[in-house]
Amino acid sequence: MTKVYRVDKFVVPDHVRDEFWTEVRRTHAVLRVQHGFLDDALLEKRSGAGRFNAVTIVRWSSEADLPAARAAVENAHRAAGFEAAAFFAQAGIEADLANYTTVAG
């Protein structure tokens, strides 16, 4: 099976940085116990050009694992009363969210 990488890139204003990372850690705590989860990385830019200053990467054993993981995160957010889209809009966070696979050869 082809491994899938979920790569999410963010522009996070300084004034919401701590709250952003708190929510990301909560979300990744849910992801880490899902079927097919392999590993993850939470990254913050320290230097270099480009507008994205935060990146999260989750590696999954297959694309078939993604729907259940997405549902688990949605349920956890709902239970916590957290609405990611509303938080991002209110905080001025921009996101580029996508799934990737490796390139052969």
N, C-alpha and C positions, 0 to 999 in steps of 0.2 A: 504494500500500500504506500501511496505517496504521502509523506509528511506535509503538514500545512503549517505555515507560520502566520499568525495574526499579528500584524504590525500596525500599531496605532501611533500616530504622530500628533503632537499638540503644540499650540502656541498658548502658553499659560502666563497671564500677567503676574507680576511679582506679588501683588497684594492678595492673591488667592492661592499661591503656591502651596502652602502648608495644607490648606483644606483640600486642594486637588489631590495631593499625594495621600492624604488620609483616605479619601474615597477610592483611589486606585488600589491601595493596599487592601481595603475591605473587599473590593471586587476580585482581586487576585487570590484572596483567601478562599473565596468560593470556587474560582476556576481551578485551583490547585488540587481540589478533591474530586474533580470530575473525571469520568471515564475518558481515557485517551490523552489526558494531560501528560506532557513529557517534561517540560521545564519552561521557565519564563525569565524575563529580565526587565527591570524598571530602570530606565536610563534618563539622565539629565545632562544637557549640554553644558560643557565647561569652556569650550572655545570653538572657533570656527564660524564660517559664514552660514547663512541659512536662517529661516524664520522659525523653524520648529525648535523648541527648547526642552521638550519632554517626549520620550518614546517608550512605548511598552511593546514587548514581544512575547508571544506565547507560542510554543511549539506543540502541535497536536499530532497524534499518531495517524489520523486520517480526517478527511473532510466530513465524514459521517459522524464524527464526535461533536461537531459544532452546534447543531440545533439543540441538543440537550444541554450543552454548556450555556448557550444563550438563554434558554428558558430558566436555568438555575439562577443566572445572574439577574434576570428580570424579576424572578420571584423574591430574591434576596433584597433587591432594591425596593420593591413594593412593600415588603415587610418592614423595611427600615424607614419608609416614607421618603425615599430618595428618588428624585427624578433627574436623571443625568442630563437630558436635553435642556430642562429648565435651568439647572445649575450652570451648565456651559453658557447658555444665553445670558443669564444674569451676571456671570463672572467675566464675560468677554473671552471665553476660551474658544479657540478654533481647533477643529479636529480633522484629520485625514485618516480614515479607518479603512483597512483593506486586508484581504487574505492573500498570501503569497505561497508559491512552491519553489523548490530549487530548480535551477537551470542545469540540464544535463551537459556534461562534457567540458 
